[in-house]
C-alpha cells in the first residue's frame, strides 16, 4: 500500500503549487495529478456542480490505485470534503483545515484575513474553520477573482498586479489583519506583491505548505510513507494539455511534458 501514489486534483493548474510542496517535503512519494481543465474554474460554479465535479475527479484518481486523495482546490475543499470522505475508503485531505490551523497559531491580534475565489469566500469555510478553533478571532474575507489570471499569465510581478492587489486588500488593511490566508492555490505565486501591499508585519499562510505538512503527518501515522528514490509524477487533464503544460511549467519552475488528456465524466 505504501508504494501507491498520492492522488491530487484541482480544477486546473493552481493545485500544482500543492503538488510541488508535497514533492519538496516528501521526495520519496509518487504523485498523480488531475487538472479538470475542461471545467475550470470551479470558483464560479454552484456548490452542487462543484460537488459533482469533485466526485468525478476523485473517482478517476481512485481508479489509478492511489493511497490518499488531496483536494488541492479551495472551492472543492469547501463544499465536497465531507462527501468525499464518506464515498471513498482512503484518507482525504483538503486545503482549508490546514490553512485555518496555521492562521490561528500565527495571529497575535486575533484579526485574520482570507482571500480566495468567489465560491470559497461565499462558502464561509475558512471563517468557520478558524472560529471553530478560536471564536474570538475576527475574520475578514475578500474575493479576489483577478488574481487567478494574473498568476496564470505570468503577470504576478507586473505593476498592474500591485494596483489590483491594493484595491482588493484595502479592507484587510482597514481591519488591521496581522495574518492573511491565501485561500486559493494560485495565490502563492503572488506572495511578493502581497508582501509589498500589506507590509512585512502581516504573516502569509500558504495552504500548500500546510497541506503538505498534514499529508506527511497522516502518512506517518498510517504507516503509508514510501521509502525509496523519487519517482516521476504523472499528470492528467480533461482538455487539451498545451496550455496546462505551458502554465504548469511556470508554476513548477521546470518543463512539463507528457500530460495525458482523459475523460472523467
Wavefront OBJ file of the C-alpha trace (Angstrom):
o trace
v 0.000 0.000 0.000
v 2.798 2.459 0.843
v 4.166 2.101 -2.707
v 0.993 3.553 -4.194
v 0.856 7.162 -5.339
v -0.794 10.154 -3.713
v -3.655 11.458 -5.878
v -4.045 15.240 -6.161
v -6.744 17.129 -8.047
v -7.737 20.684 -8.813
v -9.864 22.465 -11.394
v -6.742 23.486 -13.299
v -3.091 24.350 -12.741
v -3.349 26.029 -9.331
v -3.106 22.745 -7.448
v 0.383 22.289 -8.848
v 1.564 24.561 -6.012
v 0.323 21.851 -3.635
v 1.926 19.069 -5.697
v 5.227 20.978 -5.761
v 5.209 21.423 -1.988
v 4.289 17.794 -1.316
v 7.106 16.772 -3.633
v 9.517 19.027 -1.765
v 8.541 17.787 1.686
v 8.049 14.145 0.646
v 10.526 13.479 -2.178
v 10.064 9.703 -1.972
v 6.360 9.801 -2.789
v 4.855 9.054 -6.196
v 2.338 11.738 -7.214
v -0.575 11.617 -9.661
v -2.211 14.935 -10.591
v -5.535 15.601 -12.296
v -6.403 19.059 -13.571
v -10.061 19.334 -14.587
v -9.186 21.916 -17.212
v -12.286 21.332 -19.337
v -14.436 22.706 -16.498
v -12.188 25.314 -14.901
v -12.867 27.441 -12.890
v -14.732 25.811 -10.016
v -14.868 29.072 -8.062
v -17.818 30.487 -10.010
v -19.869 27.257 -10.112
v -22.741 26.291 -7.791
v -21.946 24.051 -4.787
v -23.940 21.176 -6.346
v -21.922 21.400 -9.556
v -18.605 21.586 -7.719
v -19.573 18.540 -5.661
v -20.332 16.549 -8.808
v -17.058 17.578 -10.421
v -15.092 16.715 -7.271
v -16.664 13.258 -7.004
v -15.820 12.531 -10.638
v -12.235 13.741 -10.237
v -11.758 11.703 -7.078
v -13.221 8.585 -8.686
v -10.743 8.899 -11.547
v -7.802 9.085 -9.141
v -9.099 6.165 -7.104
v -9.076 4.128 -10.323
v -5.362 4.948 -10.539
v -4.920 2.981 -7.284
v -3.854 5.935 -5.139
v -3.403 5.583 -1.376
v -4.572 9.102 -0.459
v -6.618 11.896 -2.032
v -5.543 15.523 -1.763
v -8.181 18.058 -2.782
v -5.843 20.815 -3.963
v -8.710 23.199 -4.634
v -10.137 25.524 -2.002
v -13.566 25.657 -3.634
v -13.876 21.868 -3.813
v -12.491 21.535 -0.286
v -15.132 23.948 0.981
v -18.119 22.028 -0.422
v -17.093 18.433 -1.156
v -14.664 17.213 1.508
v -17.191 15.505 3.785
v -18.884 13.731 0.888
v -15.526 12.543 -0.466
v -14.585 11.154 2.941
v -17.857 9.236 3.057
v -17.679 7.916 -0.515
v -14.078 6.681 -0.601
v -12.327 4.366 1.819
v -8.963 6.115 1.860
v -7.570 9.235 3.572
v -8.828 12.522 2.101
v -7.035 15.813 2.766
v -8.326 19.263 1.858
v -6.537 22.601 1.890
v -8.822 24.582 4.198
v -8.332 22.953 7.600
v -4.503 23.051 7.444
v -4.565 26.725 6.468
v -7.041 27.600 9.205
v -4.958 25.765 11.802
v -1.850 27.704 10.858
v -3.655 31.061 10.830
v -4.918 30.508 14.366
v -1.405 29.626 15.516
v 0.153 32.702 13.896
v -2.245 35.545 14.658
v -1.346 37.787 17.575
v -4.107 40.382 17.258
v -6.842 37.820 16.516
v -7.613 39.615 13.266
v -7.247 37.293 10.291
v -7.844 37.949 6.606
v -8.809 35.382 3.993
v -8.559 35.872 0.225
v -9.966 33.387 -2.276
v -12.318 32.785 -5.167
v -15.949 33.866 -5.024
v -17.003 30.288 -4.297
v -14.579 29.833 -1.418
v -15.417 33.179 0.162
v -19.184 32.680 -0.196
v -18.939 29.236 1.415
v -17.584 30.749 4.643
v -15.481 27.605 5.082
v -12.371 29.400 6.311
v -14.284 31.577 8.745
v -15.976 28.511 10.236
v -12.727 26.556 10.445
v -10.849 29.434 12.078
v -13.579 30.384 14.534
v -14.173 26.745 15.468
v -10.628 26.828 16.822
v -10.892 30.291 18.391
v -14.292 32.050 18.403
v -12.619 35.308 19.419
v -10.827 35.696 16.090
v -12.345 38.245 13.717
v -12.174 37.005 10.124
v -12.382 39.341 7.132
v -12.794 37.568 3.784
v -12.330 39.098 0.328
v -12.905 37.511 -3.079
v -10.011 38.228 -5.471
v -11.042 36.699 -8.822
v -8.474 38.584 -10.916
v -5.554 37.029 -9.033
v -6.005 33.718 -10.867
v -5.498 35.087 -14.418
v -2.616 37.253 -13.176
v -0.873 34.154 -11.814
v -1.618 32.022 -14.864
v -0.459 34.627 -17.361
v 2.800 35.270 -15.514
v 1.783 38.812 -14.530
v 2.358 38.421 -10.785
v 5.301 40.824 -10.951
v 3.636 43.349 -13.281
v 2.686 46.812 -11.932
v -0.974 46.064 -12.682
v -0.828 43.211 -10.169
v 0.154 45.658 -7.432
v -2.678 48.017 -8.379
v -5.239 45.214 -8.292
v -3.833 43.846 -5.019
v -4.023 47.294 -3.415
v -7.694 47.528 -4.397
v -8.575 44.031 -3.141
v -6.602 44.275 0.091
v -7.759 47.752 1.162
v -10.449 46.417 3.508
v -7.981 43.993 5.085
v -5.604 46.867 5.782
v -8.517 48.849 7.251
v -9.315 45.900 9.538
v -5.632 45.706 10.533
v -5.287 41.978 9.994
v -1.942 40.552 11.057
v -2.361 37.214 9.281
v -3.601 36.528 5.752
v -4.694 33.113 4.495
v -4.039 32.557 0.794
v -7.289 30.741 0.145
v -6.598 29.760 -3.459
v -3.827 27.524 -4.706
v -2.831 30.105 -7.348
v -2.121 32.791 -4.784
v 1.322 31.654 -3.533
v 2.680 32.965 -6.839
v 1.552 36.434 -5.720
v 3.370 36.410 -2.377
v 5.872 39.149 -3.339
v 3.195 41.632 -4.373
v 1.049 40.756 -1.343
v 4.018 41.482 0.921
v 4.563 44.795 -0.882
v 0.973 45.913 -0.345
v 0.439 44.578 3.175
v 3.923 45.132 4.587
v 6.275 42.671 6.273
v 4.355 42.578 9.564
v 1.465 40.583 8.051
v 2.023 36.822 8.073
v 1.018 34.980 4.895
v -0.409 31.487 5.317
v 0.329 29.301 2.305
v -2.190 26.447 2.346
v 0.072 24.416 0.037
v 2.815 24.301 2.663
v 0.401 23.480 5.476
v -1.390 20.815 3.436
v 1.905 19.098 2.638
v 2.755 19.035 6.345
v -0.586 17.404 7.122
v -0.095 14.846 4.342
v 3.287 13.921 5.828
v 1.804 13.586 9.312
v -1.042 11.366 8.094
v 1.243 9.136 6.040
v 3.458 8.574 9.055
v 0.555 7.908 11.418
v -0.933 5.392 8.960
v 2.472 3.838 8.129
v 1.952 4.706 4.456
v 5.049 6.782 3.759
v 7.003 5.450 0.813
v 10.691 4.769 1.336
v 12.729 4.852 -1.832
v 14.146 7.018 -4.603
v 11.962 9.740 -6.159
v 9.575 8.691 -8.907
v 8.337 10.870 -11.796
v 4.943 12.453 -11.307
v 2.072 11.655 -13.675
v -0.239 14.359 -14.978
v -3.755 14.149 -16.424
v -6.086 16.869 -17.721
v -9.614 16.884 -19.107
v -8.907 19.281 -22.003
v -6.066 19.579 -24.495
v -2.850 19.770 -22.476
v -0.987 22.502 -24.389
v -1.830 25.423 -22.112
v -1.586 23.299 -18.968
v 1.936 22.255 -19.939
v 2.984 25.870 -20.590
v 1.463 27.441 -17.487
v 2.148 24.398 -15.313
v 5.801 24.505 -16.239
v 5.929 28.096 -14.975
v 4.225 27.065 -11.722
v 6.655 24.187 -11.176
v 9.728 26.034 -12.377
v 10.591 23.172 -14.714
v 9.417 21.942 -18.124
v 6.190 19.952 -18.011
v 5.507 17.442 -20.789
v 3.812 14.112 -21.301
v 0.487 15.304 -19.889
v -2.342 12.946 -20.819
v -5.864 14.056 -21.740
v -8.653 11.937 -20.209
v -12.419 11.908 -19.802
v -13.738 11.624 -16.240
v -17.490 12.306 -16.538
l 1 2 3 4 5 6 7 8 9 10 11 12 13 14 15 16 17 18 19 20 21 22 23 24 25 26 27 28 29 30 31 32 33 34 35 36 37 38 39 40 41 42 43 44 45 46 47 48 49 50 51 52 53 54 55 56 57 58 59 60 61 62 63 64 65 66 67 68 69 70 71 72 73 74 75 76 77 78 79 80 81 82 83 84 85 86 87 88 89 90 91 92 93 94 95 96 97 98 99 100 101 102 103 104 105 106 107 108 109 110 111 112 113 114 115 116 117 118 119 120 121 122 123 124 125 126 127 128 129 130 131 132 133 134 135 136 137 138 139 140 141 142 143 144 145 146 147 148 149 150 151 152 153 154 155 156 157 158 159 160 161 162 163 164 165 166 167 168 169 170 171 172 173 174 175 176 177 178 179 180 181 182 183 184 185 186 187 188 189 190 191 192 193 194 195 196 197 198 199 200 201 202 203 204 205 206 207 208 209 210 211 212 213 214 215 216 217 218 219 220 221 222 223 224 225 226 227 228 229 230 231 232 233 234 235 236 237 238 239 240 241 242 243 244 245 246 247 248 249 250 251 252 253 254 255 256 257 258 259 260 261 262 263 264 265
